Amino acid sequence: MPSVIFVFVRLAALTRATVATATVVAVSAAIALVALIGLVALIGLVALIGLVVLIGLVVLIRLAALTFAAVTTAIVVAVGTAIAGIAGAPALVIAAVVLVRLVLVIGAFAPIAATISVVLVVVQFAVTALVAAALALSVRNRFKPGRSREGQRSQKGERESVA
């Protein structure tokens, strides 16, 4: 019975991890869409490839975390079922101990994957903010008065006519 409860707990965790992965993918896609025009215009293909790689890393880490959770759930269920089938009631105590130890091991790795995922998302936001700031500066510098060649020529002509 405890192994059945544990299976439901693990399935709930997998569902939550799947929703988190979908959220990360959606946010990454939105960031990529917003930054795409600025990236292509300002930095070019190299920055675009860098952003795609960054999004890919976030997605791969989330998928690795999901795969790890699914594999450990299968192992826990198999071990718990085997022990309960071999020894009967005392095996439930042993299975509970094994499950708790596996949960502790799984719990030790889950924060690492989550931390890496959060760091990559923060880096992605920072890169997008830097690109947006650089694009804003570029646009501002392009449209300053007196910066066009025609404006400079007319100013030179006025200076020569005054002299």
Sequence and secondary structure as in RCSB ss.txt:
>XXXX:A:sequence
MPSVIFVFVRLAALTRATVATATVVAVSAAIALVALIGLVALIGLVALIGLVVLIGLVVLIRLAALTFAAVTTAI
VVAVGTAIAGIAGAPALVIAAVVLVRLVLVIGAFAPIAATISVVLVVVQFAVTALVAAALALSVRNRFKPGRSRE
GQRSQKGERESVA
>XXXX:A:secstr
 HHHHHHHHHHHHHHHHHHHHHHHHHHHHHHHHHHHHHHHHHT HHHHHHHHHHHHHHHHHHHHHHHHHHHHHHH
HHHHHHHHHHHH HHHHHHHHHHHHHHHHHHHHHHHHHHHHHHHHHHHHHHHHHHHHHHHHHHHHHHTSTT SHH
HHHHHHHHHHHH 
